[in-house]
C-alpha cells in the first residue's frame, strides 16, 4: 500500500563564501590541483524536525510564507533531496509536478528530452518509448519535437515538461501550486489532466500560498512554519551522508559500528543509490561504463563533474578529512585529493583485468583505461576482487602490492533470477522472442564479441544436431551486438539448412530472462576468459544445468556442479550436449545441483563481505 513516513527530517544547505565559489577555485578543484583551506561555511536549515505520516486516501495541503520550506519539503518527498538528519520511507509510484523541467537539456531535442526526463522519473526505456507519441501529441509541439529545446519558447518548454511528467498514473501525486502552461487551450488540457491525476492518485500532497485552493482539493491543510533564524556555522556533509547506508549496516551487521560517512566516487551510484542494499544490487550487475552516457547530462544538473579517469564532485568542500571516513569506488580511480589524506580509508573494486590480459578483445579506450587503472593501486588501499582468478591476475601485474590488501568478495545477482514454472508466463516470453514453444533449446548469453566464443558453440551445435538428426532442438543466442561479431553471423550462414535452428534474440531485459533460462535444456558458456561470470550464476539461480568453460573464474562459480570442459574442444562440447539431451536423469540431477551451488552466492553473504571490507 502506498504510504509516506517522515521521521524528524532535517534539510541543511551549505552556503560557501565568495572565495570558495570563484572560477579559479572551481577550476583548481576540477583539474585536481592543490586543495587550499576555506573559511567557515554558513549552513541554512531549510527544514527542521519534520514528522509526517500519510496513508492511502490522504489529501494534504502545505501552506506557508515564502522561504518557509514548502518546495523543499516537496523535493524531499520527490526524492530530489536526501535528509541531512532523520529518515524517510516512501512506498508507491510517484509523479511530481514540482521542478518538472529537471533532467532536461536545452541542447538536446524534444524527443531526446522525453527520454532524459523519463529516466529521471524512474521510467524504463521501453515504457518511455511506448508513451512517446502520446506525449508529443499532448504537448502540441509537432515538428518542433525534433529540434533542440533551446529553440523553444518558455511555454513550449513547459508544455513538453508537463506532458512527460504527467504521462504515468501515479500512486502518489505531488503538486507545487496548480500549473498553468501555454495558451488557454493547453491550460484547459493541463488542468483536466491534473484533476484526473488528483482524482485517481492514492495520496496527494499540494503546496500553495492560497488556502482556498488547498481547501478545494484537500480535506485538510497542513500548515508548515519553519524557523530558520537560528542558523549555525559548521561543516556539513549533508549531500554525502548516506544515513540509509549506515542504518542498513547497523541492521544487518550489528557487531560493527557503522558510525562513519561513506562517500562513493561514481556518478550513477551517488545519484541513484540511497542505501547500501541498492549499491549492492548495482555492483552485482553490469559495469557502469555502458550506462554513464545516458545519465551524463542529468548528472551535470545535479552538480557533478564527470571526468572519465577521475570522477569528482563539484560540491565537495576542500577539507576531505572532515567529510569521509571511507572512500569507496566501484571501478574508477580514486581522486588524487583523497589519496593524499591518510586518515581516509580507500576501497576500490576491481572486476577483472581482461583488457591487459587479452588486449585483442577490447577497444582502444578500454586498453588505455586499464593501463591507467593498474598503476593506480597502492598499499594504502583495500582492493576488492570478484573472484580468486581476478585476484591472482592482479597480483601478477602488481607483485609489489601486499596480498593481504587484496580481498575476494563474490558477487550475487538480482533476486528476480529464480526458477519459473508457470507455463503461461514462459509461453508469452518465448513467443515474444520467437523461440519455438514446441521444441527444446540450448541457451547461451552474452554480448556478441570474440571472447565469448560463440562460433565454437554454433559449429558444435550444428554438428550435434546433424549427427543425431534432431529436428526438435534449437540454439538460442541472447545478447546485443558488441564488436567483432561478423564471424558469428558467418558461422550461422555456414550452417546452411540448419541455420533456422539458431535463434538470435538480441538484447533481452532482465525481467524476461528468468523465463528464458528456466525453459532451456542447458546453459552453454564457453567464454575464453571471465573475471566472474554473472550469466552462469543467473542460469544456476534459475535451476538449469551448466555446460561451462573450465578456465578462468567460471569453475569458481560452478563449484562441483555442471559439466566443465575446455572451451576450445568441440568433441567435448558435443559429448556434453549429448548427455544433457538424451539423459533425463542426469539432467534433473544437474538441475538440483545448480540451484544448491547458486545458493552459495547470495545477497546476505555479498553484503556482509562487502561491509566488512568497507568497515574493517
GIQUISUL-V620513 format. One record per helix or strand. SS is the DSSP state (~ for helix, > for strand). FROM is the first residue (numbers start at 1). TO is the last residue. If there is no record, write none. Layout:
ss=SS from=FROM to=TO
ss=SS from=FROM to=TO
This chain:
ss=> from=3 to=15
ss=~ from=23 to=31
ss=> from=42 to=55
ss=> from=59 to=63
ss=~ from=70 to=78
ss=> from=85 to=91
ss=> from=94 to=96
ss=> from=109 to=109
ss=~ from=110 to=120
ss=~ from=125 to=139
ss=~ from=142 to=146
ss=> from=148 to=148
ss=~ from=149 to=151
ss=~ from=154 to=165
ss=> from=172 to=176
ss=~ from=184 to=200
ss=> from=203 to=208
ss=~ from=211 to=217
ss=> from=220 to=223
ss=> from=232 to=233
ss=~ from=243 to=252
ss=> from=262 to=264
ss=~ from=267 to=272
ss=~ from=276 to=284
ss=~ from=292 to=301
ss=> from=304 to=305
ss=> from=312 to=313
ss=~ from=320 to=322
ss=> from=326 to=329
ss=~ from=336 to=339
ss=> from=345 to=350
ss=~ from=354 to=357
ss=~ from=359 to=361
ss=~ from=364 to=374
ss=> from=381 to=385
ss=~ from=388 to=397
ss=~ from=403 to=405
ss=> from=406 to=408
ss=~ from=423 to=432
ss=> from=440 to=445
ss=> from=448 to=448
ss=~ from=450 to=452
ss=~ from=454 to=467
ss=> from=473 to=478
ss=> from=481 to=481
ss=~ from=486 to=494
ss=~ from=496 to=501
ss=> from=502 to=506
ss=~ from=510 to=519
ss=> from=522 to=525
ss=~ from=534 to=541
ss=> from=545 to=549
ss=~ from=554 to=558
ss=> from=563 to=565
ss=~ from=570 to=582
ss=~ from=584 to=598
ss=~ from=603 to=615
